[in-house]
Amino acid sequence: MQRDPHPYNTRFRQWLGQEFFAPQEWRRRLALWLGGCVVGLAAVAFAELSELAFQGFEWLRRRVSWAPLIVTPVMFALLAWLTVGAMRPTRGSGIPQVIAALPQENSEFRHRLLSLPIALGKMLLTLMALLGGASVGREGPTVHVGAGVMLWIGERFGFQDPRVLSRFVLAGGGAGVAAAFNTPLAGVVFAIEELAGSFEHRFSGIILTAVIFAGAVSLGLMGNYAYFGQVHDVLPIGRGWLSVLVCGLLCGLLGGLFARALLMSDDIFSRLRALRERRPVVFAAICGLLLALIGVLAGGAVFGTGYAEAHQLVQGQAGPGGWFAPLKLLANVLSYWAGIPGGIFAPALAVGAGFGDLVSLAFPELPGPVVVLLGMASFLAGVTQAPLTATVISLELTANRTLVLPIMAACLLGRAVSSLVCPRPIYRAFAGNLIDEYERRRQEESRPITPSV
């Protein structure tokens, strides 16, 4: 019997496991590391360009107050026209596209939603929306872009198994959230709770790998910062927890109603849906004009992501006024109804902060920023029906660890109330619509043509 000349090396390999040394596993790791870096770079570039695009709109609006009455409807109409055909998957937030593509083994459908041209088009068209003053965010589109980029890199590294590629898509989506908000933990939680809808041990390691590299790139380029600045206030026992109850119930209910309005699933929206299908460009122009009218009357506060206004409220500074929350909500609805590319994540945070500010008027003895944060978190939980993601992202956005229990309680209440008025979570409802639309088109294309007599 021949002795092993390298017994220690053999034991070391056995201790680590053969899978650690497998070329296939190292190829996957390298693809994820590279993908995470690329997603991080794309998210940072997207963030900088988004700010420049909206600054361009603001520059024009400040010099010509009525300019949005022309620029916004024209840009909405242009975006609706550009997204009628092959670029239709770039419409909306981008998160439903990722959710719809994840479980699919149909490569044609997945590429239709997440191909590299779609990802790049999503970035460009969202920038155009912000340049036109649309009330949209870049975070949902960043998830879309991250998933598309990671899918492309996975395929370039030779992975073809749909189940393996779905892990790349999931990792790209999580990395997109982490890099967009500088919230690595929220990126992991979002990918598991919202995108995948379940926890799997193998998924968690893959997501963590991509999030670490995307977060490192974002951290190196943007620095260590809290998206809305730090909040150090605490919530006192007693009436403080009454504010948790009020914010959770009220903002959760409003978040559910907001989600239901975006879905346009009720019969009262049937005529609007029919008009949008028949005349998408005209419908988008009308939405843009209405948004412009609201924006001009509101002094411009409802245009864009709402980041500046939400930041003021979270920091306890003088905000835009009590009218901000309902008008911003209406601006978000009009922008989404238009069918243009753009997300609802950041605008929803702004609306929630506005409603939280209104609730704080009933609790003058409490720190205003804390109540604002409760409203923001519970409204987001009501919109997405993802309470864990809403909790984690709200805490990371303000670098606050002392409000874990109050925010979690408000988010759970918000999610429970929201589900009563909007039984189906908004992102999954939109994802289901995408799948149904694709299946309907396939059936129409495969239907034999009957020759006319």
Phi, psi and omega in degrees: 000122183281133180280147177289119181293343182231068184296324182291322178295321179295316178297322180297317179294321179293323181295317180284332182097140182298329183299329181297325184266355184297131179304323180299319180291322179290328176295320178294318179298315180297321178297318180292319179297313179296316180299317178300318178296316181294318178297319177299315177297316180297320181294318179295315179298319179297318180297316181293317180292325178297318179296318178295320180297314180290327175298324176298317177296316180296323178301316180290318183296322181290333181271328178228098190299331181268002182302322179302333179297339177255312187295313187295309179296325178295316180293320177299315180297318179297316180294321177296321179292319181292335185254019179285321187263242186295335181270012180303324179296350178279352182291155173074202189289316186105333178294317176300326178297320179292317179297318180293325184280336187303307185277359188279135171259000177277104184295329180294317179292317180297317180289331177298327182267330192233014181298160181299319175300323178294318180297314180293322177296325178300316179297310184297314184289327175294322175298321177295321178298316178292325177296334177267004177085013181297147178272074183226164178244171180255352187289314175300311174303326178295323175299315179300313180296316180300317179295318180295318179295317181293323176297316180298317180293318178301319178290324179294332178275005173094007179278128182235342180297123181303325180291323177292318180294330177296330177290325175295318179299315180296317179296321179295321178295315178296319178296326178297315178295316182300316183284327183292318183257354189058046182229081185299318180295320178297327178298318179293312182296318180299316181297320182283314186281315188266312184283303183281326181076006179199166179252134174222135186304317182294322179298319185298318179294320179296315180297315181301318180300311181294319181295320180300313182289319177296318179294323179295319178295314179298318180295319180293326183270324186256344183086170180273107184219158172262130188307314180255013184081164184279142174239119184255356183291156177240164181258117180289153178289148179110241180296340177301319180283342172292325176294328175298315180296314182295312180297316181299314182287312185289308183289327175296318177297315179295323177296320177294319177295321177299314179298320180294323178293321179294323181291333180053038184272345182282157181297332181295342179263006187300318180292322178296318178298318180296318179295320180294324179287320182284318185230070184298323182290314179296317180299317179296320179297320178296316177300318179297320179293317178297318177298317180298319179298315178297317182296318179296316180293330182269008179074019175090359186291338185268355179283154174076200186285335185086011183299313184299316181293316179296321179299317178299315182293318180295328180272004177076018179272169179296121182270184182287343179127167182294340180282347188300311186301306181295324180289323177294321177300315179296321178297321177297316181297314180297319180295321181285322177301327182296342178079018181273161176293143179149148184264172181244359186296298181296317176300326177293322176299320179295317179297315179298321177297321179295317178291324176298323177296322177294319179296326182297339178295332179278352180229065184297339182280350182264153175298123183304314181302328179293315180293322175301316180294322176297317178295319180297314182293315183289326176294317177298319177296324177293322180289310187270339187056038175234080189296325181292317177298315180299321179295307185295317183291325178294321178291318181287329180294337182239009178051042183245130179245355184274347184253023184303307184293313178299317181292319178297318179296317179297320180292321178294319176296316180299319180293318181296315180291319180299321182294341178286327182259340178222084189301331183255125179305140191298314183294321180287329176294315178295322177297318176298322177296321179297317179294317179297318180296319179294315179296322179296319179292323178297318179296321179293321180289328181274351181290128180296141179276122180275120181295138179285144181273000000 
